[in-house]
């Protein structure tokens, strides 16, 4: 439970999207800052019982406000002698989310960005070898709904 992807919605007076209140928003903010906070620490921060905080987090997960848990690796783990690349994707299918769901959790993909313009999305990927990158591009290109995939190997990151 290293990282929680937290969704957002439009705010309305008194409550935020999907019936969230100020305490829910504070829990979300705390978890964005440190998704590993204990229930005890969270309950102290919002002045509620541990059980009440646990129930709120369960509701936020059920309502898809908190949608995922994942490990985010630091630079020391990224520098494993592998190869980093940025892949540019163009979709031939709309909406594109069913296509994205087919590859979004592939282990080589570290980040996904949906963007505007002639390119529909960018993937940041990490592979062991140039051959593994070629195989990843081939797997992506074979997916129905993807019109094109191009790659740029990262030379340096700061």
N, C-alpha and C positions, 0 to 999 in steps of 0.2 A: 504494500500500500504506500508507494512512494509518491505518486502524483495523481490527483483527481482532476479530470477534465470537467470544468464547471461551465454549464451553459447559462445563457442569460436571456431575459425577455424584457419587454417594455414595462415601464413602471406605471402604476396608477396610484391615485391618492391613497395613502395608508398602507397599501399592499402592493407588492411587485407582482410580476407575471405569475400566473398559476396559483394565486392565493398565498404567495410568500409574504411574510411580514418582516419587520426590522430585525428580529432575532434570526430568522432564516438568512437574511442578507448578511448579517454579521458572521454567522457560521460559515457561509460561503466565502466571505472575505478571509476569514481565519484559515480555512482549508486551502484557499488559493495560495496563501503565504507559506503554509506548512501543512501539507496533507497528512503528515504523520503525527499531528497533535493527538494526544490521548483524549478519550472521552472526558476524563476528569479535568484536564486543562481546558477543554472546550466548555464544559459546564461551568467552571469558575469564571471564564471570560464572558459568558452571557448570563450569569447568575440564574441558572436553571439546574435542576437535578441531572445527574448522569443519565438516568432513565429517560427523562424528557428530551435530552439532547440526542440520545441514541434513537428515539422514535422519530425526531425531526430529520435526522440524517437518513434513516430508512425511508421516510416519505420523499425526501429529495432524490434519493436513488430511484425509488419507484416511479416518481414523476419525471424521470430522465433529466433532472437538473444536474445531478452528478452522474456521469455516464460511463466513466472508465477509471481504472487504476492501472498505472504503469510505472516502470522504473525509468528515470531520466539519468543517463550516464554522464559523468563528468569527462573532461578532456583526457584525463589519464586513461580512462577506459576506451575512449575513441581512438587513441593513438596506438592501435594494436598491429600496425604494419599493414592494415587493410587499405582499401581504396574508397574515398568518398566521392560522390557524384551528385549532380543536380539533374533530374530528369524533367523535361518539359512534355506535358501531355495535352493533346487536343482530343476532345470527345466527339463522336459522331452520333451520340444518342442523348436525348434530353427527356426527362431530367437525368443528370449524370450520377446521382447518388447510388442507384443500383449497381452501376459499374464500379464506382469507388468501393462499395462494400465487398466486392470480390477480391480486392488486393490490399485494402487499407491496413490490415493487420499482418501482412507478410513481414517476417522478421528483419529483412534487409531495409525496410522503410523506417526511417527515424522521424521524419516530419512530412506532413502533407499540407499544402497550401492551395486553396481554391482562389483563383484570381480573375480579374477582368482583363479584357484585351484579346488579342489573337491566340494567346495560349490560355487554356482553361485551368491548368493546375501545374504545380511544381511539386516534385518529390525530392526529398533529401534522402539519399540511400548510403549504406555502408556495406561493402562487400570485401571478400578476402583478396580476390584477384581480378585482373581485367577480364578473364574468361567468365568469371561469375557475374560481372557486370553485363557482359554480352548476353548471357543466359537470362538474366533478369529482364533486360530490354526485350528479348525475344518472347518471354512469358507474358509480359505486359502487352506487347504488340499483338499477341494472339487472342487477347480478350475481346469478345464482341462488345461494341460500343466505344472502343478506342480507335480514333482515326489515325493518330500518329504519336510516336514516342521518340524524343531525341535526348541525347545525354551530353553532359559537359563534366569532365573529371575535375575535381577540386585539386588545385595545386597547393594551396595554403589556406589555413584558417586561423583566425586570431581569437 
